[in-house]
Amino acid sequence: MNYNLITYCIYLPIIIFIMVKIGWLFYKNGEVFLLNLFQNNSELVKSINNLLLIGYYLTNIGYAIITIAYWEYVHSAIEMLNSLSYTIGKIILLLALMHYNNIFWLKHLNKSKLLNQ
């Protein structure tokens, strides 16, 4: 039995769901922060928010593909579960780090904006 093929068939739907769901939540809820930062310039905010979403998807798709390319051979069901949980956990942590990085920069830009007024 080829456990790698089964692992990929489990991994891909999970990771696609996580990427799409989290990306949409960031897109929808992040607009408020961008509107505050860019003085309610909704046209600029929509463009920036779309670019952030595209960058988010490209980063995650690239990471998911590279992860599959370097996936080690899986010999048993236990190795499959360990491998899946480790890989999905890494991606979730990467998403959290990207999110906190964006929050940091938004806060920094907002603080700079307030100081320059």
N, C-alpha and C positions, 0 to 999 in steps of 0.2 A: 504494500500500500504506500502511495506517495503522500506523505504527511505535508510536504511543502505545498502541494497543490491545494489541499484542504485548508491549510493555514492561510494561503492567499485568498481563497474564496470566503473565508471568515473575516480576514483583515480588511479587504477592500470595502465591503459595505459599511463596516463599522467606521472606518476612517473617513469615508465619504460623508456619512451622516454627521460625524463630529465636525468636519471641516465646514460643511454647508450650514449646519445649525449655528455654530459659534460665529462664523463669518457674518451670517445674517443678523444675529444678535448684536454684534459689534457695530455693524453698519447702521442698524436701526437706532440703537441707543446712544451711539457715539455722536450722532448729529447734533444733539443738544450742546455738548461740550464744544464742538467746532463752531456752532452758531455764537456761543458766548465769546469764543476766542477771536472770531472774525467779525465782530460787531453786527451780527444778524444779516450778513451778506449771504443770503440763501443760495444764490447762483454759484458763488465761490465755494461754499461749504459742500454743495452737492457734487461739484467737480472733485474736490479734495477727498470727500468720502468715497466716491467711486474709485479714485486712484488707490486709496488705502485698501479697499476691498479687493481690487485686482491684484495688488501686491501681496495681500494676505493669501489669496487663493494660489497665486503662482509659487509663493514660498512653500506652502503646505503641499501642493501637488508635487513639486520638485523633491521635497523631503520624503514624501511617501514613495515616490518612484525609486529614489536612491536607496531607501530602506529595503524595498523588495529586491533590488539588484544585489545588495550585499547580505541578504538573509542567509544564514548558515543552514546547512542541511538538517532537517528535523527527522529524528529516528523513531519517536514514539509520541503517543497522545499527551503524555506529561510534558515532554519537551515542547510540544506544540502550544500548550496552554501557557507555559513559562515564557516562551518566545513571544506569543501574542500579547500577554500582559506587559512584558518589558517594553516591547516596541510601542504599543498604544500608550503606555504610561509616559514614555519619552516624548511622544508627540503632544500629549496633553500638557506636560511640563513646558515644552517649547511654546505652546500657545499661551500659557500663563505668563511666561517671561516676555513674550512679544506684547501682550496686553499691558503688563506693568511698565514696560519700556515706553509704550505710547502714552500711558497716563502720566508718567514722569515728564515726558517732553511737552505734553499739553499743559501740565501745571507750570513747568518752567517758562514756556512761551506766554502763558497767561500772566505770570508774575512779572515777566519782562515788559509786557504790554502795560500793566498797571504802573510800573515804575517809570515808564517813559511818558506817561500822560501828564 
